[in-house]
Amino acid sequence: MGSAQLLTDVAIVGCGPVGALLANLLGQEGLAVDIFDREREIYPLPRAVHFDGEIMRTFQAAGLADRIAAAARPSSKGMHFVNAEGRTLMVRRGIDGPGPHGWAGNWYFHQPELERILRDGLTRFSNVRVHLGHDVGSVDELEARYIVGCDGARSLVRRAIGSRRVDLGLHQPWLVVDLICDPNSPRVRSLPDYSVQLCDPARPMTIVNVGAAPGGLRRRWEIMLMPGDDPARVIEPDLFWPMITRWLGPADARPERAAVYTFHSVVQEGWRRGRLLLAGDACHQTPPFLGQGMCAGLRDAANLAWKLTAVVKDGVSDALLDSYESERLPHVRTFIELAVRLGAVLQETDHEAARARDRRFEAGVEMFDYPQPQLGPGCRLDAPPPVGTIFPQPRLSDGQLMDEAIGQCFAVVGEATLLDGLQTDAVLLPDVGLDWLSLHSKRAAILRPDRYVFAVASDRAELVDAVAALPVRPA
């Protein structure tokens, strides 16, 4: 604890999930890190409740996946958008068993437990110093080569950068109610084991099966506020229980918390100014209809961690950091815009418009998956997808997950004949990823430390040229 007294490599403002993950990733690479949070204790109540298989893969990179998997609940059931009559309009597909990232595709969790694991992970590193109960008043007080603001929607670091806000149009207040349910209640047992977006124009809702909790099962109701609702009073049990009485009542569950939030869709332009950078809610906010709010920030951490390591540890030009926003902003905007479109399906409150919406789905249930958007221009070859998309994580012939064999390095995967004798500092994995390569009519791929595809190649000459374009390492 206390304040940073020596010049550190990276100072992180905010020790929530994004800041704590970034500190873990940098810490294991040996960087000197100071991380600050104004609060001494982890916020004890639920907030985010979902992450996906790509994020579990990032936790794997931080050496924490097994602990997090033991504390979270994998789900293969997806999410169902259901109209007022109970007819399913569309489904976000689930994945049975390990998905393309080597882990289940959807996980539900209790955020205080996740944050505890991430913070405990920092104790592994003598090079990471944690300063809790320290309210950073100005970036000028932080003596560090780089400062990363993981300090939320009211970010101090963002104000210092002077980023420009871009409003994507959604600002809707919702009541969020977390309940600890009695597992012996017949009404609780009759609830669906998947998550539901209830597209009822009279009162849109989201119902999430979070999982086990001390004393019962945790379920979440997100309830859209309607004209006439008093935001100051809807948190009172005598007002919110009647809203969910068709499912549960006070005899079936006890409230853990009730709070009103405004769901925003916002991105910032300007994620870096000199030594100052942003991550997470400090540079984008998404409504929760896709379950990707926290995931977006954790992807920021994964992208930024290997680049800061390359600059600080390997001597790569810090121009590499300019690729952070150019890559991540279009990527996260794709998720936010999809969440806004899904929100429009859910939040329709005009009854005639809702009937017209339902008729559009009469041809059959629409199925959709998470998008796999391409990173924007940056540290990759200028080429169409699959360049700039994330590579899957297969198991190798020895049963090991691919990322474990690579570590936090660049890697080349593909046909052994193409990789044989290749001159590069990257890890070579011959005859790995051949199914994926065949699907894309390619014979080799270069993977970045965050496993996004730097380049693909159809022959040896293309592969040699792509290797030559990798960020230059010091001699």
ABEGO torsion letter per residue (X at the ends): XEBBABBBABBBBEABAAAAAAAAAAAAAGBBBBBBBABABBBABBBBABBBAAAAAAAAAAGAAAAAAAABBBBAAEBBBBBAAGBBABBBBBBBEBBAAGBBABBBBBAAAAAAAAAAAAAABAABBBBBGBBBABAAABBBABBBBAAEAABAAAAAAGBBBBBAGBBBBBBBBBBBBBAABAAAAABBABBBBBBBAABBBBBBBAEBBBGEBBBBBBBBBBBGBBAAAAABAAAAAAAAAAABBAAABBBABBBBBBBBBBBBBGABBEABBBBEAAABBBBAAAGAAAAAAAAAAAAAAAAAAAAAAAGBBAAAAAAAAAAAAAAAAAAAAAAAAAAAAAABABAAAAAAAAAAAAAEBBBBBBBBBBBBBEBBBBBBOABGBBBBBBBBAAGBBAAAAAEBBBBBBEBAAAABGBBBABBBBBGBGAAAAAAAGBABBBBBAAGBBABBBABAAAAAAAAAABBBBBX
